[in-house]
Amino acid sequence: MAHKHSLLRQTLPALRQVFRAAPLEATLLVVLLAASGLVPVGVLGATRALVDGLVQGLGEGALTPRLLGPLLGLALLFALDFLLVPWVAYLQGSVNERLTARVHLLLMEKVAATPDLTPFEDPKFYDELQVLRDQAPYQPLNLLVFLGNAFRESLTVAGVLLLLLTLAPVFPLILLLATLPQALLTFRLQKGVWEAVLFSAPEARRMRYFAEALLSPETAKEVRLFDLLFPFRRRYLEAFHTLYQNLRRARGRQALGASLLVLLSASFTALALFLGLRQALSGAGGLGGLVLLLQSVGSLQQNLFGLVQDGGMLYEALLYFQRLEGFLNRPPSLVEAKGAKAVTGFQEIRFEGVGFCYPDGRRALEGVSFSLRRGERLALVGENGAGKTTLVKLLLRFYDPTEGRILVDGVDLREIDLRAWRRLIAAVFQDFGRYALTLGENIALADWESPPDPGRLEEAARAGGAYELLRRLGAEALLSKAFGGTELSLGEWQRIALSRAFFRRAELLVLDEPTASLDPKEEAHLYRRFAELAQGRTVLLITHRLASVQMADRILVLKEGRLVEEGSHQALLSRGGVYAELWRLQAEGYRAG
Ligand SMILES: Nc1ncnc2c1ncn2[C@@H]1O[C@H](COP(=O)(O)OP(=O)(O)OP(=O)(O)O)[C@@H](O)[C@H]1O
């Protein structure tokens, strides 16, 4: 009973998704599958009646109604069987398409609607997402095919056993003994194989990873330059051999065990036939009964083994839907406060003793306090890993501080409506997006709800340095090679990302290394325009190029997660601290160059 329950529990999440994706078609599919599962049972019954009719009518030389009935029945059943095939395929295909789209949509909604980035820090979340994403294109189809087969085969087995009951109760029992042990053993061993596959997931994943590294265009240059085919191929093969050894061992056990049971199966089959023959000779079951018995052995074996063979794929598909359900039911990592305040602007943002540890325990910020007033231009500098980007992530509330708080006009950021807050901000990140959309769309994404406005697009492109590009290619030019569009250089993409930020008429502009890929001319140009562009806006600029920092009203220097210096360029230079040292090093570098 407990087993039954767990089987049901395993099947429910999958069934729920199937019926939500396509309720009508799924119901129809169940009906057709049930019919196709019962057809073989009907064929056995009709064959038995036909044989019995034949024995009785032997020598009469005419087709009696006793023969015509079963004959017609058989013809109809065969016709039905042929008829069901295309319609089952049609429904499976159609439900599959809707189910696959549904699974993808559920994943997209769950992941992209998460307001913060904390889940991505959790390796378990990340792994789950990876598996769910990788298998989303084929597990729905596996489910429909293998669950459908299992349903049909179970019905056939049950029907055949019921039919055998009409001969004598002992027959279903003996035939089950003839077929079930072998099927069960095969199932158990087969399960060993799937588990070897599932549990050796790390190997399978490593294989995929190294194959991907050699096949993808992102790594193509280094692969060739450093001759990475050989080391990566070796790693691939190492993973493959481990996986292969495990699987081969499990498969060998499976074949051996199943062979050992052949004797048992043969004995019980012989016993059933002996009893059947005796019954037929005594005239009790008739010849039809004996034929039924013979055919039942074949049918039971075929269907039980079908169940076993498909069991592995079915198990995996059911597991997939269980995982999906678990993933979708994950509680959100960031819960928005009830009655959050919808802000429309701010006068001052204040960091008060802000500290932050990444969920893996790594401390990135400690005791950071400063304020940023409306209209001010603040630069954030510091060595790699000093915590600059982390500070921006907290400001955008991708994470909440682990100590201290961020106040917007005295209100804790956690009490502020997140969407309203983010609408006030435009940012260019180091890893900005490059979307396979048109050039115009790439820029206007920052405010996609507004109606198209060529004037505004032009203005943003001018501000971000993409105006030439816009004029040359046009707003309708499809970008990114993925869909046959134009590919841009990294610096050109960065101009688009900057224009996107300017497109959103935001109060606060956050620029994290906005010029890393720009040529010196455009960089100088951008900073010269900066005062004008930043007019009335509050700006937070992260940069390693100290020359560009001079346009800031105030500079914050971060070192190992702590705020160590704060002041204007001149004040910090005369202080002779970390900033002055960084400045001296850069200036020397330029002179040496
Ligand atoms: N997702 C993360 N999980 C764990 N640690 C992280 C994560 N992101 C960053 N860190 C760590 O936090 C510290 C601060 O990183 P951050 O990206 O804020 O530095 P940064 O000052 O912006 O550096 P850079 O100049 O290289 O961009 C680093 O030591 C980094 O290793």
The ligand as an ORCA input file, in Angstrom:
! r2SCAN-3c Opt
* xyz 0 1
  N      28.513     35.995     -6.006
  C      29.555     36.018     -5.154
  N      29.712     35.068     -4.224
  C      30.744     35.099     -3.372
  N      31.666     36.056     -3.364
  C      31.551     37.031     -4.281
  C      30.501     37.067     -5.217
  N      30.639     38.159     -6.001
  C      31.748     38.775     -5.551
  N      32.299     38.105     -4.520
  C      33.490     38.476     -3.760
  O      33.230     39.688     -3.113
  C      34.368     40.545     -3.175
  C      33.971     41.878     -3.757
  O      33.599     41.701     -5.106
  P      33.112     42.897     -6.026
  O      32.659     42.310     -7.303
  O      32.175     43.734     -5.255
  O      34.490     43.667     -6.234
  P      34.800     44.929     -7.139
  O      35.411     45.944     -6.241
  O      33.630     45.333     -7.925
  O      35.948     44.302     -8.075
  P      36.344     44.600     -9.623
  O      37.156     45.850     -9.627
  O      37.201     43.415     -9.943
  O      35.101     44.650    -10.408
  C      35.395     39.804     -4.005
  O      36.359     39.302     -3.131
  C      34.658     38.702     -4.679
  O      35.435     37.538     -4.768
*
